[in-house]
Amino acid sequence: MPTYPLKTILDSISTTKQKSIHKRILYNQAPLGGISSMLIVLFFFSLPFVEFALIFNPLVFEALGIAQSIIFFIVFLSIVMIIVFLVSWMNNTAVLKKISPSWSHYFPHVDLKMLLSSGTTPYSSFFHEYAKIGTSLEDAQLHAALQKTFTKMQEENKELIEAMQNDRSRKV
């Protein structure tokens, strides 16, 4: 299994807009040698138009009529929403599966899923701190800077880490 550079890992889970860095909703496989998230988004936007063309073409529309065509369109739109959810989930799971071993190589004590969580975690401010570091550093410099950042975040959220560890020990 290949070890991806740290910059590649961060490019697949984050997006840079102007001078701020944010977590991606739909992770990007392009830095990892896969499909770009823009192509997936274009696929998502094309689905309702394809459905419209299939239902409201003259042949099908004449067979169904106006009322049934509208009902079919609405029902199939709910199926399109399910498809969007499933494709997004499969894409994000595939990216996490690819980058997790490399992430564990760089930061064995930082849980990637906790880092990407939308809830309150010790690493909630990661993308804000990453934006302060900048994206122009070499891999070794970036690793050292992120290591300091993780140490800082762990010190700031010491009580939260202890509470999470106590909760885990009670469950076991």
C-alpha positions as CSV (number, residue, x, y, z in Angstrom):
1,M,0.0,0.0,0.0
2,P,1.5,3.4,-1.0
3,T,2.3,6.0,1.5
4,Y,0.9,9.3,0.2
5,P,2.6,12.6,0.9
6,L,1.1,14.6,3.7
7,K,0.2,17.5,1.3
8,T,-1.7,15.0,-0.9
9,I,-3.7,13.7,2.1
10,L,-4.6,17.2,3.1
11,D,-5.5,18.2,-0.4
12,S,-8.0,15.3,-0.6
13,I,-9.9,16.2,2.6
14,S,-9.6,20.0,2.5
15,T,-10.3,22.9,0.1
16,T,-8.6,26.2,-0.1
17,K,-10.7,29.3,-0.8
18,Q,-8.8,32.6,-0.8
19,K,-6.7,32.4,2.4
20,S,-8.9,30.0,4.4
21,I,-9.0,26.2,4.4
22,H,-12.1,24.2,5.0
23,K,-13.0,20.5,5.3
24,R,-14.5,19.1,2.1
25,I,-18.0,17.7,2.2
26,L,-17.2,15.5,-0.7
27,Y,-13.6,14.3,-0.4
28,N,-11.4,14.6,-3.6
29,Q,-9.9,11.4,-5.0
30,A,-7.9,13.3,-7.7
31,P,-4.8,13.9,-5.6
32,L,-4.8,10.1,-4.8
33,G,-5.1,9.1,-8.5
34,G,-8.9,8.7,-8.6
35,I,-12.0,10.6,-9.8
36,S,-12.1,14.3,-9.1
37,S,-14.9,15.5,-6.8
38,M,-15.9,18.1,-9.4
39,L,-16.8,15.3,-11.8
40,I,-19.0,13.7,-9.1
41,V,-20.7,17.0,-8.4
42,L,-21.3,17.5,-12.2
43,F,-22.8,14.0,-12.2
44,F,-25.1,15.0,-9.3
45,F,-26.3,18.1,-11.1
46,S,-26.9,16.2,-14.3
47,L,-29.2,13.5,-12.7
48,P,-32.4,15.7,-12.5
49,F,-31.9,16.8,-16.1
50,V,-31.4,13.2,-17.3
51,E,-34.5,12.2,-15.4
52,F,-36.5,15.0,-16.9
53,A,-35.3,14.0,-20.4
54,L,-36.3,10.4,-19.9
55,I,-39.7,11.1,-18.5
56,F,-40.8,14.1,-20.5
57,N,-39.6,13.0,-23.9
58,P,-42.5,12.7,-26.5
59,L,-42.7,8.9,-26.5
60,V,-42.9,8.4,-22.7
61,F,-44.9,11.6,-22.1
62,E,-47.5,10.5,-24.6
63,A,-47.8,7.1,-22.9
64,L,-48.0,8.4,-19.3
65,G,-49.8,11.7,-19.6
66,I,-49.1,14.9,-17.7
67,A,-50.2,13.7,-14.2
68,Q,-48.4,10.4,-14.2
69,S,-45.3,12.1,-15.7
70,I,-45.2,14.6,-12.9
71,I,-45.7,11.9,-10.2
72,F,-43.0,9.8,-11.7
73,F,-40.6,12.8,-11.8
74,I,-41.2,13.5,-8.1
75,V,-40.9,9.9,-7.1
76,F,-37.7,9.4,-9.1
77,L,-36.3,12.6,-7.6
78,S,-36.4,11.0,-4.2
79,I,-34.4,8.1,-5.7
80,V,-31.9,10.6,-7.1
81,M,-31.4,12.0,-3.6
82,I,-30.7,8.5,-2.3
83,I,-28.2,8.0,-5.2
84,V,-26.5,11.3,-4.3
85,F,-26.2,10.2,-0.6
86,L,-24.9,6.7,-1.5
87,V,-22.3,8.0,-4.0
88,S,-21.1,10.6,-1.6
89,W,-20.8,8.1,1.2
90,M,-19.0,5.6,-1.0
91,N,-16.6,8.3,-2.3
92,N,-15.8,9.6,1.2
93,T,-15.3,6.0,2.6
94,A,-13.0,5.1,-0.3
95,V,-10.8,8.2,0.3
96,L,-10.6,7.5,4.1
97,K,-9.7,3.9,3.3
98,K,-6.9,5.1,1.0
99,I,-5.4,7.8,3.2
100,S,-5.8,6.2,6.7
101,P,-2.6,4.0,6.6
102,S,-0.6,7.0,5.4
103,W,-2.2,9.2,8.1
104,S,-1.3,6.6,10.7
105,H,2.2,6.7,9.5
106,Y,2.5,10.4,10.0
107,F,0.4,10.9,13.1
108,P,-0.2,7.5,14.9
109,H,-1.8,9.2,17.9
110,V,-4.3,11.4,16.0
111,D,-7.5,9.8,14.9
112,L,-8.3,10.9,11.4
113,K,-12.1,10.3,11.8
114,M,-12.0,12.5,14.9
115,L,-10.2,15.2,13.0
116,L,-12.8,15.1,10.3
117,S,-15.8,15.0,12.6
118,S,-18.2,17.8,12.6
119,G,-18.8,17.6,16.3
120,T,-16.8,18.9,19.2
121,T,-13.4,17.1,19.3
122,P,-10.0,18.1,20.5
123,Y,-9.1,18.8,16.9
124,S,-12.1,21.0,16.0
125,S,-9.9,23.9,15.1
126,F,-7.6,21.8,12.9
127,F,-8.5,23.5,9.6
128,H,-8.2,27.0,11.1
129,E,-4.7,26.1,12.4
130,Y,-3.8,24.5,9.1
131,A,-4.7,27.7,7.3
132,K,-2.3,29.6,9.7
133,I,0.5,27.2,8.7
134,G,-0.1,27.7,5.0
135,T,0.1,25.2,2.1
136,S,3.5,26.2,0.7
137,L,5.6,24.1,3.1
138,E,7.6,21.0,2.1
139,D,6.4,17.7,3.4
140,A,8.9,17.4,6.3
141,Q,8.3,21.0,7.4
142,L,4.5,20.6,7.1
143,H,4.7,17.4,9.3
144,A,6.7,19.2,12.0
145,A,4.3,22.2,12.0
146,L,1.3,20.0,12.2
147,Q,2.9,17.9,14.9
148,K,3.3,21.1,17.0
149,T,-0.3,22.1,16.1
150,F,-1.7,18.7,17.3
151,T,0.3,19.0,20.5
152,K,-1.1,22.5,21.1
153,M,-4.7,21.4,20.4
154,Q,-4.3,18.4,22.8
155,E,-3.0,20.7,25.5
156,E,-5.8,23.2,25.0
157,N,-8.4,20.4,25.1
158,K,-6.8,18.2,27.8
159,E,-10.1,17.9,29.8
160,L,-12.0,16.8,26.7
161,I,-9.4,14.1,25.9
162,E,-9.5,12.9,29.5
163,A,-13.3,12.8,29.4
164,M,-13.3,10.8,26.2
165,Q,-10.8,8.3,27.6
166,N,-12.9,7.9,30.7
167,D,-15.9,7.3,28.6
168,R,-14.1,4.7,26.5
169,S,-12.8,2.9,29.6
170,R,-16.3,2.6,31.1
171,K,-17.6,1.1,27.9
172,V,-14.9,-1.6,27.8
